[in-house]
Amino acid sequence: MIDIRVPDGLVEAQHLYAGEAGRAFIDVLPARVREFAERWELTPDGEPMHGQAALVLPVVRADGTPAAVKFQVLDEETEGEPVALRVWGGDGAVRLLDHDAATGTMLLERLDSGRMLSTMADAAGTREAVLVIAGLLARLTAGPAPEGMRRLGDLAAEMVAELPGALKAIPDPVERALVERCGGAVREVMGEAGDRMLHWDLHFENVLASEREPWLAIDPKPLAGDPGFDLWPALDNRFEPDEVRWRFDAMTEVMGLDRERARAWTLGRVLQNSLWEIEDGRPLVPDHLEVARRLTGW
């Protein structure tokens, strides 16, 4: 019988950020690991890995193929992950081998967890890493999202509706004006929010090396929308103020995007993050506001 110890870091993160659903997930996790190891005929093949939201267990399938099982809380973000992975079919992203809709558990191809794109950023600088992400996004966002996927247009409408109240909570007039400017940019494009399959969270740690391709994307939080909304993680990751414009220009060129629309949707990400900070009673993030300044010329 497989017996795993749930890592303390995952327990703490789930209790802190996921509330009752997170606590329930932690409680059933050992039994769930045993259940799917038996159901899918898997043998553990290394120590479990985790972030804040999921446990990933390296395994070997009955035919000897290395794989990995991802256990996570099933919610609005994670329920779309297997849908996106099926749409992509391994083209630029990790392959989905099996999936249990009731629990959100996924059997995935095994990638090299020891080689994230962040290792390239360490060795060669962030520009090469940003170009890798741009190339992956060009592929991942090339096709439409299926019906039923969360839509960027709906998120944009919610942000614009929340903005007037949020502005009252920003004491600094310069920051308030900048966030308001971000809201204005979203209003200009929200009527045509797009229908492409977006990853939403493609930063350096969500790109891993593999044998079949140099780099593949993992861990999407998918929605249907304009590819310009997907630039943000690569602008914010390993933030360098003087690199913002280079990264933005390089990514829009590689992805073939309209620069003004991409700028507006990137400002939309600044708005989204600002609304989250205000909702949680935290100050706005200076790096996020700096991206907006660099893209608007303030």
BAFI-3210 file (N, C-alpha, C; in Angstrom, 3 decimals, decimal comma, padded with zeros to 6 digits):
// residues 298
n [1|2|3|4|5|6|7|8|9|10|11|12|13|14|15|16|17|18|19|20|21|22|23|24|25|26|27|28|29|30|31|32|33|34|35|36|37|38|39|40|41|42|43|44|45|46|47|48|49|50|51|52|53|54|55|56|57|58|59|60|61|62|63|64|65|66|67|68|69|70|71|72|73|74|75|76|77|78|79|80|81|82|83|84|85|86|87|88|89|90|91|92|93|94|95|96|97|98|99|100|101|102|103|104|105|106|107|108|109|110|111|112|113|114|115|116|117|118|119|120|121|122|123|124|125|126|127|128|129|130|131|132|133|134|135|136|137|138|139|140|141|142|143|144|145|146|147|148|149|150|151|152|153|154|155|156|157|158|159|160|161|162|163|164|165|166|167|168|169|170|171|172|173|174|175|176|177|178|179|180|181|182|183|184|185|186|187|188|189|190|191|192|193|194|195|196|197|198|199|200|201|202|203|204|205|206|207|208|209|210|211|212|213|214|215|216|217|218|219|220|221|222|223|224|225|226|227|228|229|230|231|232|233|234|235|236|237|238|239|240|241|242|243|244|245|246|247|248|249|250|251|252|253|254|255|256|257|258|259|260|261|262|263|264|265|266|267|268|269|270|271|272|273|274|275|276|277|278|279|280|281|282|283|284|285|286|287|288|289|290|291|292|293|294|295|296|297|298]
n.u [000,835|000,515|001,915|001,949|003,454|001,982|003,395|004,576|004,597|002,625|000,370|000,237|-000,098|-002,565|-004,310|-004,078|-004,730|-006,822|-008,932|-011,832|-012,218|-009,578|-008,617|-010,220|-009,321|-006,634|-007,127|-008,203|-006,212|-004,032|-005,502|-006,568|-004,327|-003,617|-005,908|-005,855|-003,431|-003,914|-006,144|-005,164|-003,022|-000,308|003,067|004,842|007,598|009,638|010,130|007,286|006,280|005,506|003,588|001,904|-000,670|-001,022|-000,242|002,285|003,076|005,698|005,522|005,427|003,928|001,962|003,007|005,591|006,109|007,260|005,532|003,437|001,384|-001,073|-002,493|-005,081|-007,059|-010,347|-011,593|-012,814|-010,661|-008,945|-010,583|-010,662|-008,197|-007,605|-009,200|-007,988|-005,471|-006,193|-007,153|-004,782|-003,216|-000,577|000,946|003,170|002,640|002,445|001,494|-001,739|-002,599|-004,533|-007,584|-009,585|-012,701|-014,298|-012,670|-010,644|-008,132|-005,170|-003,382|-000,269|002,194|005,634|007,787|010,928|011,430|013,526|014,613|013,618|012,382|013,379|015,975|017,324|017,052|018,672|021,163|021,504|020,304|017,326|016,185|016,366|014,741|012,263|011,757|011,425|009,023|007,339|007,353|006,120|003,600|002,662|001,988|000,198|-001,939|-003,018|-005,349|-009,009|-010,756|-012,740|-016,364|-017,946|-015,710|-014,216|-014,514|-012,676|-013,951|-016,038|-014,626|-013,388|-015,584|-016,439|-014,222|-014,247|-016,670|-016,095|-014,213|-014,845|-015,497|-013,156|-011,222|-011,690|-010,443|-007,754|-005,285|-003,170|-002,870|-001,541|-001,118|-003,776|-004,736|-003,272|-004,208|-006,836|-006,440|-005,642|-008,055|-009,515|-008,229|-008,972|-011,744|-011,800|-011,249|-012,781|-015,134|-014,426|-013,167|-011,963|-011,370|-009,462|-007,581|-006,253|-003,386|-002,798|-001,041|001,730|004,634|008,200|008,625|006,638|007,308|008,800|011,573|011,791|012,013|010,940|010,542|012,344|011,250|008,237|004,915|003,255|000,586|-001,781|-004,156|-006,787|-008,590|-010,906|-009,940|-008,248|-004,956|-003,151|-003,593|-002,086|000,558|001,479|002,689|005,349|006,355|006,328|007,706|010,871|011,353|012,446|012,776|013,861|013,679|011,097|009,844|011,379|010,795|008,007|007,838|009,283|007,753|005,217|005,948|006,915|004,575|002,872|001,036|-001,369|-000,118|-001,281|-003,685|-002,606|-001,185|-003,313|-004,618|-002,598|-002,398|-004,812|-004,204|-002,643|-004,638|-006,337|-004,670|-004,320|-006,919|-007,249|-005,333|-006,396|-008,846|-007,946|-006,916|-004,303|-001,355|-000,864|001,178|004,383|006,034|004,156|002,705|004,746|005,134|002,811|003,341|005,574|004,473|002,592|003,882|003,950]
n.v [-001,199|002,208|004,853|008,129|011,131|014,128|017,079|019,632|022,299|022,398|021,769|023,983|026,085|025,428|025,517|028,203|029,681|028,411|027,832|026,182|024,331|023,763|022,589|020,311|019,025|018,406|016,602|014,359|013,666|011,650|009,213|009,583|009,537|006,834|005,689|006,474|005,509|002,805|002,645|003,590|001,984|002,546|003,126|004,646|006,867|008,428|011,343|013,243|016,390|019,875|022,928|025,819|024,992|022,364|018,829|016,938|013,840|011,830|009,010|005,616|004,056|001,076|-000,004|000,762|003,383|006,570|008,970|011,528|012,342|014,704|016,195|018,212|020,958|021,128|023,711|026,886|027,746|025,460|023,528|024,023|023,288|020,547|020,664|022,627|021,407|019,178|020,411|021,569|019,288|018,449|020,143|022,357|022,246|020,321|016,870|015,530|012,551|011,071|011,617|012,551|013,666|014,154|014,681|016,260|015,232|014,556|012,651|013,019|013,522|012,881|015,453|017,285|018,137|019,280|021,149|024,071|026,885|029,049|028,363|028,813|031,556|032,221|031,455|032,574|035,019|037,088|037,676|035,617|033,714|035,028|035,141|032,427|031,960|033,651|032,330|029,896|030,851|031,882|029,562|028,294|030,078|030,100|028,903|028,724|028,872|026,283|026,035|027,102|027,693|029,904|033,436|036,192|038,592|038,659|038,795|041,263|042,994|042,718|043,783|046,479|047,256|047,107|049,061|051,926|051,934|050,830|052,751|054,719|053,701|054,079|055,955|057,557|060,075|059,948|057,207|056,454|057,769|056,436|053,783|054,279|055,033|052,599|051,241|052,731|051,964|049,274|049,528|050,434|048,204|046,084|045,351|043,738|041,172|038,815|035,296|033,357|030,513|030,961|030,856|032,185|032,159|031,964|031,945|031,911|029,664|027,963|026,639|023,839|021,660|019,023|015,716|015,445|018,003|021,112|022,911|023,045|024,106|024,229|023,850|025,556|028,249|028,453|030,581|032,077|034,450|037,553|037,259|039,199|039,485|037,567|038,292|039,347|037,712|037,210|039,760|040,596|038,639|038,032|040,837|043,668|046,959|048,464|046,651|046,298|047,508|046,342|043,602|043,635|044,610|042,602|040,276|040,915|041,105|038,503|037,042|038,200|040,305|042,972|045,958|048,046|046,980|044,860|046,297|047,543|045,306|044,335|046,409|045,882|043,629|044,813|046,347|044,280|042,960|045,087|045,484|043,087|043,430|045,655|044,606|042,745|044,399|045,321|047,289|048,772|047,168|048,250|047,462|046,521|048,826|050,230|048,881|049,681|052,430|052,450|051,477|053,328|055,705|057,456]
n.w [000,000|-000,845|000,923|001,700|002,931|003,390|002,235|004,462|003,613|001,615|003,096|004,836|002,970|001,755|003,935|004,541|002,193|000,811|002,442|003,738|001,664|000,991|003,351|003,435|001,124|001,821|003,874|002,542|000,816|001,153|000,932|-001,581|-003,232|-002,955|-004,073|-006,827|-007,668|-007,636|-009,369|-011,831|-012,173|-011,155|-010,144|-007,572|-008,190|-007,050|-004,938|-003,810|-005,265|-004,818|-005,033|-004,071|-004,479|-005,391|-005,427|-006,871|-008,056|-009,027|-011,165|-012,433|-015,169|-015,875|-018,200|-018,102|-018,740|-017,839|-015,821|-014,356|-011,587|-010,885|-008,176|-006,978|-005,647|-006,782|-008,570|-009,915|-011,466|-011,776|-012,958|-015,645|-016,608|-017,614|-019,896|-021,496|-021,890|-023,369|-025,688|-026,661|-027,011|-026,509|-028,067|-027,569|-024,900|-021,837|-022,095|-021,574|-020,090|-018,765|-016,913|-014,143|-013,778|-011,544|-009,336|-010,303|-010,642|-012,469|-014,875|-016,172|-018,787|-018,044|-017,296|-017,129|-014,088|-012,820|-014,471|-015,050|-016,949|-015,678|-015,045|-017,416|-017,527|-015,395|-016,400|-018,997|-018,982|-018,878|-021,360|-023,328|-022,117|-022,093|-024,843|-025,364|-023,968|-025,443|-027,923|-027,220|-026,397|-028,803|-030,123|-028,309|-028,120|-030,610|-031,505|-031,175|-028,014|-026,473|-026,278|-023,261|-021,757|-019,354|-019,871|-021,102|-021,642|-019,797|-017,378|-017,746|-017,775|-015,134|-013,780|-014,623|-013,534|-010,819|-010,490|-009,871|-007,073|-006,051|-006,641|-004,756|-002,571|-002,878|-001,668|-002,643|-005,016|-007,513|-007,970|-007,963|-010,244|-012,200|-012,025|-012,722|-015,352|-016,413|-016,205|-018,080|-020,442|-020,596|-020,957|-023,569|-025,133|-024,305|-025,566|-027,661|-026,818|-027,606|-028,506|-028,220|-026,952|-023,868|-021,698|-019,298|-017,089|-017,702|-016,629|-015,812|-014,164|-014,900|-017,166|-018,394|-019,137|-021,604|-023,119|-025,684|-026,663|-026,408|-024,471|-022,559|-021,738|-018,565|-016,144|-016,789|-016,374|-017,741|-020,047|-022,369|-024,733|-025,659|-026,932|-026,014|-023,322|-022,185|-021,922|-019,539|-017,288|-018,147|-018,300|-015,701|-014,245|-012,735|-012,484|-014,228|-014,510|-016,708|-018,736|-019,500|-021,797|-023,855|-023,528|-023,939|-026,602|-027,961|-027,464|-028,544|-031,202|-031,861|-031,425|-033,185|-032,606|-032,354|-031,307|-029,787|-028,827|-027,367|-025,477|-024,105|-022,984|-021,378|-019,538|-018,451|-016,929|-014,947|-013,772|-012,862|-010,963|-009,187|-008,230|-006,851|-004,788|-003,442|-002,606|-000,734|001,148|000,934|000,081|-003,199|-005,688|-006,291|-008,517|-010,352|-010,955|-012,117|-014,528|-015,848|-016,007|-017,693|-020,061|-020,711|-020,826|-018,711]
ca.u [000,000|001,262|001,694|002,725|003,315|001,688|004,410|004,098|004,374|001,334|-000,647|000,144|-000,645|-003,979|-005,044|-004,037|-005,305|-007,970|-010,026|-012,432|-011,954|-008,190|-008,489|-010,837|-008,409|-005,507|-007,602|-008,450|-005,128|-003,364|-006,384|-006,725|-003,117|-003,732|-006,994|-005,499|-002,326|-004,525|-007,038|-004,400|-001,896|000,874|004,055|005,595|008,946|010,347|009,463|006,273|006,621|004,315|003,627|000,910|-002,018|-001,125|000,785|002,638|003,784|006,289|005,082|005,662|002,720|002,109|003,819|006,942|006,232|007,260|004,445|003,280|-000,012|-001,289|-003,653|-005,326|-008,435|-011,150|-012,281|-013,068|-009,434|-008,364|-011,459|-010,392|-006,858|-007,601|-009,819|-006,952|-004,433|-006,729|-007,182|-003,407|-002,756|000,873|001,612|003,624|002,264|002,523|000,403|-002,660|-002,720|-005,806|-008,168|-010,789|-013,445|-014,909|-011,692|-009,654|-006,836|-004,696|-002,178|000,438|003,519|006,700|008,753|012,120|011,121|014,770|015,034|012,611|012,891|014,119|017,402|017,864|017,145|019,853|022,398|021,631|019,575|015,885|015,689|016,171|013,575|011,076|011,518|010,856|007,615|006,618|007,176|005,102|002,297|002,226|001,362|-000,909|-003,069|-003,316|-006,684|-010,086|-011,125|-014,034|-017,524|-017,985|-014,519|-014,328|-014,267|-012,021|-014,920|-016,771|-013,711|-013,184|-016,784|-016,418|-013,196|-014,712|-017,743|-015,504|-013,215|-015,174|-015,365|-011,757|-010,454|-011,874|-009,577|-006,358|-005,060|-002,203|-003,542|-000,838|-001,461|-005,201|-004,881|-002,688|-005,148|-007,979|-006,011|-005,709|-009,468|-009,919|-007,706|-009,806|-013,028|-011,663|-011,108|-013,571|-016,185|-013,859|-012,224|-011,289|-011,851|-008,339|-007,288|-005,171|-002,792|-003,029|-000,044|002,945|005,868|009,390|008,547|005,610|007,854|009,764|012,244|011,321|012,784|010,377|010,717|013,206|010,470|006,791|004,151|002,458|-000,229|-002,584|-005,405|-007,222|-009,810|-011,008|-009,763|-007,234|-003,616|-002,444|-003,791|-001,145|001,932|001,819|003,635|006,726|006,777|006,449|008,655|012,227|011,059|013,520|012,074|014,387|013,422|009,660|009,525|011,991|010,016|006,718|008,048|009,708|006,660|004,182|006,460|006,924|003,201|002,116|-000,094|-001,572|000,561|-002,167|-004,584|-001,803|-000,914|-004,537|-004,892|-001,575|-002,870|-005,887|-003,615|-002,296|-005,899|-006,786|-003,835|-004,593|-008,199|-007,025|-004,632|-007,343|-009,812|-007,300|-006,442|-002,859|-000,974|-000,591|002,542|005,115|006,491|003,017|002,429|005,844|004,837|001,818|004,014|006,460|003,684|001,763|004,723|003,805]
ca.v [000,000|003,456|005,730|009,350|012,197|015,375|018,073|020,682|023,532|022,309|021,845|025,380|026,919|025,124|026,035|029,657|030,318|027,720|027,738|024,890|023,419|023,339|021,651|019,044|018,422|017,837|015,454|013,170|013,479|010,336|008,181|009,834|009,028|005,364|005,344|006,628|004,595|001,513|002,743|003,786|001,031|003,393|002,885|005,875|006,847|009,601|012,119|014,170|017,805|020,683|024,375|026,220|024,523|021,008|017,816|016,216|012,616|011,078|007,612|004,804|003,343|-000,377|-000,342|001,259|004,780|007,542|009,944|012,276|012,563|016,003|016,257|019,610|021,327|021,392|024,997|027,543|027,805|024,158|022,686|024,250|022,840|019,407|021,065|023,292|020,451|018,356|021,248|021,722|017,975|018,333|021,124|023,467|022,043|018,953|016,030|014,928|011,126|010,610|012,679|012,234|014,921|014,344|015,186|017,113|014,557|014,392|011,889|013,826|013,043|013,311|016,431|017,387|019,138|019,898|022,174|025,069|027,964|029,961|028,015|029,535|032,961|032,341|031,253|033,381|036,266|036,933|037,870|034,320|033,083|035,733|034,711|031,076|032,097|034,217|031,278|028,964|031,510|031,974|028,278|027,978|030,984|030,133|028,388|029,183|028,089|025,617|026,600|026,815|028,205|031,262|034,393|037,430|039,673|038,682|039,296|042,691|043,702|042,724|044,732|047,842|047,533|047,261|050,127|053,166|051,739|050,567|053,992|055,447|053,101|054,371|057,306|058,326|060,546|059,504|055,796|056,396|058,179|055,395|052,661|054,726|054,985|051,187|050,946|053,325|051,131|048,072|049,912|050,618|046,940|044,994|044,928|042,709|040,557|037,681|033,943|032,410|029,788|031,610|030,122|033,125|032,147|031,365|032,544|031,086|028,403|027,126|026,084|022,803|020,958|017,661|015,017|015,587|019,397|021,774|023,522|022,872|024,820|023,458|024,553|026,678|028,699|028,914|031,304|032,482|035,888|038,145|036,836|040,252|039,300|036,543|038,808|039,864|036,987|037,363|041,127|040,740|037,655|038,586|042,190|044,616|048,100|048,878|045,610|046,186|047,812|045,340|042,366|043,862|044,701|041,301|039,315|041,260|040,795|037,053|036,542|038,856|040,980|044,404|046,491|048,861|046,067|044,142|047,242|047,711|044,110|044,270|047,331|045,152|042,781|045,716|046,645|043,079|042,773|046,183|045,199|042,030|043,994|046,503|043,721|042,102|045,407|045,500|048,389|048,400|046,680|049,242|046,911|046,457|050,190|050,644|048,354|050,576|053,694|052,237|051,230|054,492|056,883|058,352]
ca.w [000,000|-000,917|002,061|001,515|003,911|002,697|002,616|005,369|002,874|000,939|004,150|005,288|001,900|001,566|005,086|004,533|001,009|000,209|003,403|004,030|000,551|001,109|004,475|003,026|000,154|002,554|004,652|001,708|-000,143|001,205|000,383|-003,024|-003,875|-003,025|-004,997|-008,237|-007,961|-007,935|-010,529|-013,061|-012,132|-011,085|-009,097|-007,265|-008,747|-006,550|-003,907|-004,316|-005,384|-004,584|-004,943|-003,082|-004,782|-005,925|-005,173|-008,093|-007,680|-010,145|-011,167|-013,628|-015,569|-015,955|-019,361|-017,883|-019,145|-016,742|-015,861|-013,102|-011,216|-010,251|-007,293|-006,647|-005,336|-007,973|-008,466|-011,194|-012,253|-012,100|-013,761|-017,056|-017,003|-018,542|-021,166|-022,281|-022,266|-024,467|-026,892|-027,151|-027,453|-026,424|-028,926|-026,742|-023,502|-021,327|-022,570|-020,624|-020,377|-018,203|-016,096|-013,389|-013,697|-010,230|-008,362|-010,959|-010,693|-013,841|-015,183|-017,158|-019,192|-017,140|-017,788|-016,285|-013,065|-012,379|-015,438|-015,389|-017,791|-014,803|-015,100|-018,573|-017,130|-014,544|-017,153|-020,211|-018,848|-019,043|-022,724|-023,988|-021,495|-022,577|-026,224|-025,300|-023,595|-026,580|-028,913|-026,734|-026,424|-030,191|-030,440|-027,414|-028,345|-032,052|-031,795|-030,298|-026,838|-026,656|-025,582|-021,834|-021,075|-018,814|-020,943|-020,718|-021,689|-018,527|-016,358|-017,991|-017,326|-013,668|-013,331|-014,865|-012,579|-009,486|-010,471|-009,145|-005,634|-005,721|-006,724|-003,504|-001,552|-003,195|-001,128|-003,409|-006,241|-008,721|-008,142|-008,315|-011,647|-013,054|-012,046|-013,505|-016,754|-016,794|-016,428|-019,347|-021,531|-020,681|-021,543|-025,012|-025,867|-023,719|-026,485|-028,536|-025,887|-028,230|-028,224|-028,261|-025,717|-023,138|-020,584|-018,201|-016,011|-018,256|-016,131|-016,030|-013,438|-015,514|-018,403|-018,048|-020,230|-021,855|-024,129|-027,031|-027,058|-025,423|-023,392|-022,646|-020,728|-017,612|-015,156|-017,278|-015,731|-019,057|-020,371|-023,771|-024,816|-026,518|-026,523|-025,314|-021,886|-021,729|-021,858|-018,216|-016,431|-018,621|-018,000|-014,244|-013,720|-012,692|-012,939|-014,493|-015,102|-018,005|-019,729|-019,774|-023,188|-024,725|-023,437|-024,587|-028,049|-028,480|-027,402|-029,520|-032,532|-032,043|-031,431|-034,238|-031,977|-032,473|-030,125|-028,956|-028,113|-026,376|-024,396|-023,323|-022,175|-020,333|-018,501|-017,793|-015,887|-013,850|-013,103|-012,152|-009,777|-008,261|-007,595|-005,862|-003,631|-002,718|-001,960|000,411|002,086|000,818|-000,811|-004,585|-005,893|-007,099|-009,795|-011,270|-011,408|-012,984|-015,867|-016,443|-016,345|-018,851|-021,269|-021,018|-020,948|-017,563]
c.u [000,871|000,903|002,562|002,466|003,108|002,682|003,816|003,777|003,035|000,197|-000,854|-000,496|-002,138|-004,828|-005,140|-004,856|-006,602|-009,113|-010,518|-012,159|-010,521|-007,977|-009,084|-009,945|-007,230|-005,931|-007,744|-007,260|-004,422|-004,210|-006,548|-005,505|-003,208|-004,793|-006,542|-004,276|-002,870|-005,349|-006,261|-003,155|-000,549|001,770|004,802|007,040|009,716|009,523|008,414|006,793|005,348|004,629|002,671|-000,414|-002,121|000,020|001,020|003,518|004,359|005,910|005,585|004,377|003,010|002,982|005,250|007,156|006,277|006,149|004,437|001,793|-000,111|-002,596|-003,852|-006,784|-009,162|-011,919|-012,406|-011,837|-008,986|-009,264|-011,223|-009,074|-006,887|-008,236|-008,771|-005,898|-004,918|-006,760|-005,782|-002,811|-001,247|001,640|001,970|003,332|002,410|001,309|-000,432|-002,882|-004,025|-006,298|-009,408|-011,549|-013,982|-013,957|-010,703|-008,276|-006,440|-003,441|-001,510|001,721|004,559|007,628|009,934|011,909|012,368|015,266|013,842|013,238|013,666|015,604|018,061|018,034|018,359|021,127|022,585|020,944|018,118|015,418|015,451|014,936|012,284|010,750|010,963|009,372|006,799|006,356|006,124|003,714|001,772|001,516|000,103|-002,140|-003,519|-004,746|-007,728|-010,269|-012,481|-015,152|-017,482|-016,779|-014,818|-013,888|-013,682|-013,005|-015,701|-015,894|-013,507|-014,381|-016,834|-015,399|-013,660|-015,807|-017,189|-014,636|-013,636|-015,027|-013,923|-010,932|-010,550|-010,941|-008,098|-006,041|-004,135|-002,824|-002,866|-001,155|-002,926|-005,412|-004,350|-003,617|-006,390|-007,659|-006,030|-007,151|-009,973|-009,444|-008,542|-011,151|-012,951|-011,670|-012,065|-014,709|-015,736|-012,755|-011,563|-011,821|-010,728|-008,191|-006,070|-004,670|-003,009|-001,873|001,295|004,177|007,003|009,309|007,465|006,010|008,958|010,374|011,648|012,208|012,247|010,434|011,615|012,424|008,982|006,111|003,405|001,498|-001,010|-003,758|-006,243|-008,504|-009,761|-010,854|-008,689|-005,841|-002,809|-002,553|-002,778|000,294|002,401|002,849|005,091|007,240|007,090|007,513|010,095|012,185|012,306|012,891|012,550|014,172|011,957|009,353|010,152|011,164|008,682|006,861|008,401|008,554|005,569|004,641|006,421|005,502|002,334|000,901|-000,172|-001,070|-000,383|-003,154|-003,822|-001,469|-002,137|-004,806|-003,817|-001,911|-004,062|-005,377|-003,174|-003,550|-006,373|-005,992|-004,100|-005,908|-008,064|-006,348|-005,580|-008,353|-009,242|-006,715|-004,947|-002,541|-000,735|000,881|003,298|005,572|005,352|002,698|003,524|005,660|003,846|002,469|004,857|005,651|002,793|002,573|004,567|005,124]
c.v [001,250|004,341|006,967|010,313|013,495|016,441|019,205|021,972|023,548|022,414|023,292|026,264|026,680|025,640|027,551|030,250|029,685|027,477|026,317|023,876|022,899|022,343|020,293|018,298|017,741|016,576|014,198|012,818|012,128|009,216|008,347|009,333|007,514|004,950|005,405|005,797|003,219|001,578|002,804|002,905|001,758|002,983|004,181|005,756|008,104|010,332|013,047|015,604|018,609|022,156|024,767|025,501|023,061|020,126|017,077|015,039|011,950|009,604|006,915|004,042|001,848|-000,801|000,177|002,710|005,695|008,558|010,694|012,462|013,888|015,962|017,708|019,825|021,647|022,695|025,615|027,580|026,424|023,304|022,878|023,684|021,640|019,737|021,704|022,303|019,527|019,154|021,347|020,395|017,806|019,310|022,357|023,312|020,574|018,161|015,508|013,476|010,536|011,689|012,157|013,527|015,191|014,988|016,175|016,496|014,293|013,526|012,579|013,148|013,607|014,286|016,472|018,500|019,833|020,991|023,032|026,118|028,986|029,635|028,680|031,008|033,198|032,334|032,265|034,734|036,095|037,047|036,560|033,626|033,728|035,314|033,292|031,155|032,657|033,164|030,264|029,594|031,662|030,688|028,035|028,834|031,016|029,716|028,886|028,275|027,427|026,349|026,201|027,289|029,592|032,267|035,688|038,593|039,798|039,217|040,803|043,495|043,788|043,732|046,172|048,219|047,792|048,507|051,375|053,037|051,540|051,843|054,798|054,923|053,343|055,794|058,171|058,769|060,090|058,043|055,657|056,754|057,106|054,194|053,038|054,692|053,539|050,778|051,521|052,514|049,879|048,397|050,006|049,303|045,851|044,527|043,866|041,997|039,297|036,328|032,902|031,687|030,421|030,722|030,868|033,187|031,585|032,174|031,524|029,728|027,478|026,653|025,115|022,185|019,565|017,016|015,283|017,018|020,062|022,293|023,307|023,593|023,841|024,415|025,742|026,989|029,295|029,735|031,680|033,988|036,306|037,730|037,929|040,147|038,313|037,047|039,068|039,040|037,166|038,782|041,297|039,823|038,179|040,056|043,051|045,822|048,474|047,842|045,533|046,419|046,802|044,051|042,519|043,885|043,339|040,310|039,639|040,957|039,295|036,510|037,193|039,613|042,447|045,050|047,281|048,003|045,308|045,044|047,392|046,500|043,887|045,228|046,721|044,227|043,615|046,064|045,457|042,871|043,856|045,958|044,109|042,582|044,845|045,653|043,084|043,101|045,621|046,694|047,879|048,058|047,664|048,719|046,865|047,840|050,691|050,103|049,275|051,896|053,551|052,079|052,413|055,759|057,870|058,532]
c.w [000,000|000,273|001,877|002,670|003,148|003,157|003,461|004,618|002,164|001,949|004,575|004,226|001,713|002,723|005,030|003,396|000,506|001,184|003,616|002,919|000,608|002,230|004,120|002,037|000,853|003,299|003,794|000,828|-000,034|000,609|-001,119|-003,789|-004,025|-004,050|-006,450|-008,614|-008,330|-009,219|-011,830|-013,119|-012,180|-009,928|-008,821|-007,703|-008,328|-005,513|-004,521|-004,322|-005,168|-004,745|-003,845|-003,272|-005,183|-005,425|-006,476|-007,706|-008,932|-010,036|-012,425|-013,922|-015,720|-017,123|-019,252|-018,258|-017,927|-016,928|-014,530|-012,849|-010,480|-009,480|-006,872|-006,265|-006,634|-007,760|-009,850|-012,075|-012,700|-012,980|-015,257|-017,536|-017,940|-019,881|-022,067|-022,758|-023,383|-025,770|-027,492|-027,608|-027,445|-027,289|-028,112|-025,273|-023,124|-021,816|-021,395|-021,019|-019,864|-017,247|-015,389|-013,129|-012,297|-009,231|-008,970|-011,048|-012,144|-013,889|-016,369|-017,600|-018,230|-017,857|-016,819|-015,267|-012,543|-013,313|-015,817|-016,299|-016,956|-014,781|-016,305|-018,227|-016,244|-015,376|-018,289|-020,104|-019,226|-020,489|-023,453|-023,430|-021,986|-024,008|-026,279|-024,964|-024,749|-027,648|-028,499|-026,803|-027,847|-030,619|-029,604|-027,700|-029,806|-032,366|-030,815|-029,088|-027,079|-025,926|-024,107|-021,064|-020,501|-019,865|-020,399|-020,714|-020,398|-017,401|-016,508|-017,499|-015,805|-013,146|-013,484|-013,875|-011,173|-009,366|-009,692|-007,631|-005,216|-005,720|-005,425|-002,403|-001,815|-002,744|-001,973|-004,739|-007,526|-009,003|-008,573|-009,780|-012,589|-013,153|-012,855|-015,000|-017,265|-017,061|-017,736|-020,537|-021,714|-021,315|-023,067|-025,779|-025,396|-024,618|-027,473|-027,762|-026,429|-027,794|-028,235|-026,920|-025,053|-022,013|-019,278|-017,192|-016,491|-017,847|-016,214|-015,323|-013,990|-016,909|-018,013|-019,296|-020,392|-022,903|-025,532|-027,549|-026,022|-024,228|-023,648|-021,483|-019,829|-016,897|-015,707|-016,362|-016,866|-019,051|-021,841|-023,858|-025,795|-026,036|-025,812|-023,806|-021,314|-021,605|-020,430|-017,440|-016,854|-018,444|-016,522|-013,644|-013,821|-013,132|-013,049|-015,193|-016,500|-019,107|-020,142|-021,244|-024,140|-024,711|-024,164|-026,105|-028,641|-028,513|-028,406|-030,939|-032,797|-032,194|-032,506|-033,732|-032,371|-031,185|-029,215|-028,186|-027,036|-025,196|-023,494|-022,436|-021,116|-019,201|-017,756|-016,707|-014,688|-013,051|-012,280|-010,869|-008,740|-007,520|-006,544|-004,606|-002,790|-001,962|-000,697|001,406|002,066|-000,069|-002,226|-004,743|-006,788|-008,452|-010,815|-011,830|-012,345|-014,401|-016,572|-016,848|-017,614|-020,147|-021,640|-021,180|-019,824|-016,850]
res [m|i|d|i|r|v|p|d|g|l|v|e|a|q|h|l|y|a|g|e|a|g|r|a|f|i|d|v|l|p|a|r|v|r|e|f|a|e|r|w|e|l|t|p|d|g|e|p|m|h|g|q|a|a|l|v|l|p|v|v|r|a|d|g|t|p|a|a|v|k|f|q|v|l|d|e|e|t|e|g|e|p|v|a|l|r|v|w|g|g|d|g|a|v|r|l|l|d|h|d|a|a|t|g|t|m|l|l|e|r|l|d|s|g|r|m|l|s|t|m|a|d|a|a|g|t|r|e|a|v|l|v|i|a|g|l|l|a|r|l|t|a|g|p|a|p|e|g|m|r|r|l|g|d|l|a|a|e|m|v|a|e|l|p|g|a|l|k|a|i|p|d|p|v|e|r|a|l|v|e|r|c|g|g|a|v|r|e|v|m|g|e|a|g|d|r|m|l|h|w|d|l|h|f|e|n|v|l|a|s|e|r|e|p|w|l|a|i|d|p|k|p|l|a|g|d|p|g|f|d|l|w|p|a|l|d|n|r|f|e|p|d|e|v|r|w|r|f|d|a|m|t|e|v|m|g|l|d|r|e|r|a|r|a|w|t|l|g|r|v|l|q|n|s|l|w|e|i|e|d|g|r|p|l|v|p|d|h|l|e|v|a|r|r|l|t|g|w]
***
